[in-house]
Amino acid sequence: MITVHHLAHSRSQRVLWLLEELGLDYEVKRYERDPETSYAPPELRAVHPLGKSPVITDGDQVIAESGAIIEYLVEVYGAGRLRPAPGSADARRYTYWLHFAEGSAMPYQLMHLVFQKVRNAPVPFFIKPVARGLADHVLKTFVQPNIEDQLRFMESELTTRPWFAGDAFTAADIQMSFPVESAARGAGLGASHPRLTDFLSRVHSRPAWQRARARGGPYSFAD
């Protein structure tokens, strides 16, 4: 039996969604974030040394990292579903977007979150202008421009096809949902990103996504 070690408000929501799309039986072991730090609890280190989510166990297999988990589940249980035919142009796009989500998109999204926290952190009044000024400078000159470049690129890629890998919905769209949701919640998706906004609407209307949301519990990235 597959067990998802699921942390609220996290990337592991994608794993639940993939399992629902594949129609697989699985168990959910829930972990709550520390109310002060928002970090994962130390109990996760008993599953994987880094103590991060997502992690799944399947028999004696322990698999961490969103992309690795998705590749494992699609390869072992997909029976050809949710990925393009090997060697096709769609397959090359599928591999690209499967890795782009965490390798390129999420680092800037995370930096946006970190510097927003720095900007609003409770510090002595005489330090606050310095911290806020530094955070604003990094956000304005480095983080936000890179996010905007990526969002334009992602938007342009959806002008010629409905899904990131091609005409068919694939696991790459599951992987890409989190950075798009993160952008919508953090940096924002405006009128210049209608296709990304539509992508999220179509994602959230999928029955498997809704089942995963109900089973996974709180997920602020879709609120």
Salt bridges, closest charged atoms under 4 A:
GLU20 OE1 - ARG211 NE 2.97
GLU21 OE2 - ARG206 NE 2.75
ASP90 OD1 - ARG93 NH2 2.23
GLU102 OE2 - ARG11 NE 2.97
GLU102 OE2 - ARG14 NH2 2.81
ASP136 OD1 - ARG119 NE 2.52
ASP149 OD1 - ARG152 NH2 2.34
GLU155 OE2 - ARG195 NH1 3.54
GLU157 OE1 - ARG161 NH2 2.48
GLU181 OE2 - HIS204 NE2 2.72
ASP198 OD2 - ARG202 NE 2.80
ASP223 OD1 - ARG213 NH2 2.75
